[in-house]
Amino acid sequence: MHKILLDDFLKEVLKEDIGRGDLYMRMQNNYEIEAYIIAREDGILSGKMYVERLCELLKIECQFTFDDGMHFKRNEKIATFKGKMTEILSAERTILNLLEHSSGIATLTHKYVQKIESTGCMLLDTRKTRPLLRDFEKYSARNGGAVNHRLGLDDCLMLKDTHLTRILALNKFVKDIRSKIPFTAKIEVECENLLQAKEALESDIDILMCDNMDIATIKSVVKMRNAMAPKVLLEASGNITLDNVLEYAESGVDAISSGAIIHHAVWLDLSMKID
């Protein structure tokens, strides 16, 4: 994230909690203190970049034991802090929210990645993110080992079922749109059956999404792709869980996209303590 945008985001999340001012600060207890965050469960760290910058803005010394993407265990210290008591306590909940939310996503994502790491298939995130938290949540998914799918509507043209209802000739549409989108932008088409997949592969597309297809149908699409358009990438999406993700990865697709790694993630249990 660009530094200015990061700073604006951090100021807003801090403002949300402090409101018109931390009432504790009226005591003027400006002691220097040392604090630390301890893990109450195992997980993958994420959120370090955000917390470090927040501490810079608040003039709090911050030292992390782990880097983003690293595994930590229950009862291990995640980070230590040194600074004015009023500043640390005012930022405590914001710091914990950032780390717990982000690490929760990274931890669940890592479980998916571990399931399919032997297959060579990539795990992708989706645009199913909380409003205004897309950069933050996709950063968290990256720290868990996922590869980001498109960040928005402006970096890849994905033709979904809602678009296809008004596209009478896909091949012609793709040819026409190529001259209107950036040279580096890819075109992806969402397909629900073999007939749609065949039409997509006959067009000049870059990626074909197998949307809510069963394994047998996906394997048929893989064979069709290999014969008709071997350069087209295949993505599987829809109803993919930790229990079946390996089976999808072994079907022959190049990537699997999952919204669950973000919207099904549970915050990790972390706690701040004062020495």
Secondary structure, 3 states (H helix, E strand, C coil): CCHHHHHHHHHHHHHHHHCCCCHHHHHCCCCEEEEEEEECCCEECCCHHHHHHHHHHHCCEEEECCCCCCEECCCCEEEEEEEEHHHHHHHHHHHHHHHHHHHHHHHHHHHHHHHHCCCCCEEECCCCCCCCCHHHHHHHHHHCCCECCCCCCCCEEEECHHHHCCCCCHHHHHHHHHCCCCCCCEEEEEECCHHHHHHHHCCCCCEEEEECCCHHHHHHHHHHHHHHCCCCEEEEECCCCCCCHHHHHCCCCCEEECCHHHHCCCCCCEEEEEC
